[in-house]
Amino acid sequence: LRLSHEVGESSVLDLPETGSLRSGDIEAVWLRRPGRLDVSGLVPDAHLEFVTREWRDCLWGWLDGLDARMVSPLAAQERATKPRQLDAARAAGLRVPRTNDVDTWRDFVARFDGEVIHKTLTQTRLMMMQTLPCGSGDEAFLDSLAVSPVILQERIRGPRDVRLTIIGSEVFGAVMRTPPDVADCRLVLGSSYEVWQVPTGTESQLLDMMERLGLVFGTVDLKIAADGEP
């Protein structure tokens, strides 16, 4: 594609298959997990970070300047990191497991008798980073925490997992039954889902959380605990 952007004027985006698109004709933009342009192999490695940043500022600046509905705003997506998501969920009244307590790693795991999971803050482009239960072998990686942080959470066990899709003010729920030894329901392939009627109170809390994050669209994972609380 080719972008011609004149400040204060209508920009033109040339698309190979559909022709030209003027910025004034764009009413809405769907941006799902915005990535970055890959220019590797086109410029020397020493300039790779600079050129990638140039493209990001060019494209994101153009998108932010459009008089169009953004699903969701770029800045809001960038700020919606996992720590901030958890803070927003707690502030909205949703139950959040104990996360990254001030204890050391060993003390945290011992407090919950080993019932702790760990997960990454982001995903890589090449593979899915799954949620895993903490095991004795993980102690070998303790020194690595100084290089890259990690999320430690109290493990919540329960018979069901819920996948929610939130679009505007509407919340759609799908529930699946989860084997007791599975820490990440996304890895249970071939499972059947049923419609989950979101309780009114939970729906209000979810929409409150989304408003705090400034997001129009999002997906949320809930574990239904043994006592039935999401």
N, C-alpha and C positions, 0 to 999 in steps of 0.2 A: 504494500500500500504506500501511498504518498500523501503527505499532509502539507498543505500550504496554509499558513496561518498569518494573517495580517492583523495586527493589534487594532481593535476598534472596528474591524470589518468582519464580514461573514467568511469563515474559514471553509476550505474545500478539502474533503477527504476523497482521494481517488482509490476505489476498490477494484481489483483486477476483474472480478466476475460480475459486479453489479453496476459499475460505472461510478460517476461522481455523486457525492453526497455533501450538501451544504449544511453548515452548522445550524443555520436558522430553521432547517427542516426537521431537525432531530428533536423529538418530543420526550423521549425517555432513553436511558442507557442502563443496560443490565451488565453489571460488572461482578462476576463471581470469582473471588480470590484472584485479584489482579496480580499478574506475574511481572516479569521483566523481559525486555527484548534480548535475545541471545545474539551477540555480535562476535562471539568467540570464533577465531579463525579468520576474521575479517580485518582485525587490527592487532598490533603487537600486544602481548600480554601486559606489558608495562602500562598500556593505555586503556586496558579493558574496563577497569573500574570507572575511569573518567568518562569514556564514551557511553557506557551503560547508564551512568548518572545523567548525562546530557539528554539521552532519549527519555528517561523517566521524567525529568523535569519538563521536557517539551510536551510529551503526551499527557501527563497528568495535569499540567498547567492548562492545556487546551480543554481537557475534559471538565476540569473544575470551573472553567469559564463559560461552559455551555448553559443556555437558558433551558434546561431540561431536567426532568425528574431523574435522580440518580438512585439506583438500587444496587448497593447502598453508597452513600457519599464516600469518596476515596479516603478522606481524612479520618472519618469514623471507622472505616475498616482497618486502617493502619493502627489506630489507637486501641482497637478492641483485642488486645493481647489476652492470653489466658489468665494471667493474674488479675487484670482489670475485669474480665468477665466474671471471675469468681467473686470479686468485691461487689460488682453490680448485682449479682444474684443474691448475695447475702443481704445487701442493703434493701433489696426488693422483698425480703422475707422468705426466700427459698432456703431450704436446708442444704448446707454445704459441708462436706466432710472436713475434719481437721486437716489442714494443709500446711506443709512447710513450717512446722512449729519451731520455736527458738531452740529446742533441744538439738543435740548433735544427731547425726544420722542414726547411730546405734541406739541412743536413748529413745528416739522417736519410734523406731521399729519395736523396741522392747516394751514401750508403753502399751502398744496395741497387740502384744504377743505375736508379732510377726505379721499381723493382718494389715499390711501396708502395700500400696501399689506405687509404681513410679511411671512417669510419663514425660515426654519432651514438651517444651513450650511451643515449638514450631514443627513443621513437616519438611522433609527434604523433597527435592524434585524427582528423585530416582526411586524411592521406596517408601512404603508406609511405615511410620514409627508407631508401633503398637504399645498399648498400655500393658504392663507386666507386673506380676506380684514380686515383691522383694524376696530374694533368696540368699542363702549363705554365701553363694559365689559372688554376690554383688559387692561384698566388702573389698574385693580386689580392685574395684573401680573408684573407691572413695577419694583417692588423690586426684582423680579426674574432675571432681566437682569444682576445683579451683580454676579449671579451664573452661568448663561449660556447665551452667546451672541445670537443675532438674526439679520437677514437681514431685513431691512426696505427699501421699494422701492416705488417710485412714481408709481401709478397704470396706466398702459397704456390700454385704451379701444380701441377695434377695432373688426371688424366683422369676422376676420379669424385668426387661429393659424396654424403655420407651424412646422412640425417635420422633422428635417434634419438628415440624416445618412451620415457621412463622412468616407470614407475608402480610405486611401492613398490620391491621388489627385482627387478623384471622389466625388461629392456631389449629394445626392439624396434627393428630397424634396417631402413631402406629406402635403397637406393643408386640413383643416377642417373648416367648419363654426361653430362659437361659439356663444351660447346664450349670450346676453349682460350682464347678471348678474353673469356669471361664471368667477371666478378668476383663476381657475386651470383646463385647458382643459383636463388634464389626467383623470378627474373624469366624463367626458361626455362619458359614455359607450354606445356602439352601434352606434357611429357616423360614417358616411361614409367619406372616404378620397379620394382626387383626386391628381393626379400628379401635382406638382408645379415646373414650370421651373425656376430654380434659376437664377436671373439676374447676368450677367457677373461680374459686380462690386461687388455684394454681395458675389459671389462665391470666388473671389480673396481675399476679406476681411476674409472670413471664413477660407480659407487655410492659410492665414497669421497668424490668431489666433492659428490654430492648430500647426503651426511651432513654434510659440512662446512658446506653452505649451509642445512641444516635443512629441505630441501624433500622432499615426498612425490611430487610430480609435476613433470616438466620435459621440455622438448624441447631437443635439442642438435644443433648442426650440426658435422659433421666434413668436412674436406677430406682425401681420400686423396692424399698427395703422390706425386710421380713414382717415388719409391723404395718405394712401397707402405705407408709408415707413416701411420697416422691422426693 
